[in-house]
Amino acid sequence: GESVGLHLPTLSVQEGDNSIINCAYSNSASDYFIWYKQESGKGPQFIIDIRSNMDKRQGQRVTVLLNKTVKHLSLQIAATQPGDSAVYFCAENNNAGNMLTFGGGTRLMVKP
Amino acid sequence: GAVVSQHPSWVICKSGTSVKIECRSLDFQATTMFWYRQFPKQSLMLMATSNEGSKATYEQGVEKDKFLINHASLTLSTLTVTSAHPEDSSFYICSARAGGSMNSPLHFGNGTRLTVT
């Protein structure tokens, strides 16, 4: 079936640097995308979302970019902190279904 | 914000026994809840959609007689793993939407770590 996937399984960054986590999706009908952060032993935590009628959305220290032409989604974290270390998942929702499909996840490791 | 609570957070059971996991929406009503399973170092895989007052919808490959779902109220869904086997050992996570729109984020519980010995 259609799926959401990630380019990099592990990303290591220096504390204070910016992080960029990428995600490719294949379902062109998807109209809503979410980034989640999952710490070890916990459930996913909502970070930021974006609808398909937008190409950029900013939150506190995070920005999500959506490129519908190439079906690509990215999460940018500014001034990465040790507390940002976690696995990050992108998820998509196509309007046909009331559920989310998750990508494979990227582990972000922040070096002090 | 919307809070989803799961209980227990972890459970160890013997092979052949059944285990019930509860998922509650604490500050909102959820007509629909979702059950996911996550194996180590893998992503979340949707198992089933729990519908209040009606039968759950299971994803392909998920045995409905093995993973019994009951959504008896607007704030509680339960997942029962029947006749558990070691291969059922996994991290089970439930979620729900606080908003009515499909374009609103899912809020997740903190998961239940099931270990079957």
Interface residues (C-beta under 8 A of the other chain):
Chain A: D31 Y32 I34 Y36 G41 K42 G43 P44 Q45 F46 D49 R51 F89 A91 N93 N95 G97 N98 M99 L100 T101 F102 G103 G104 G105
Chain B: V4 Q6 T32 F34 Q42 S43 L44 M45 L46 T49 I93 S95 M102 N103 P105 L106 H107 F108 G109 N110 G111 R113
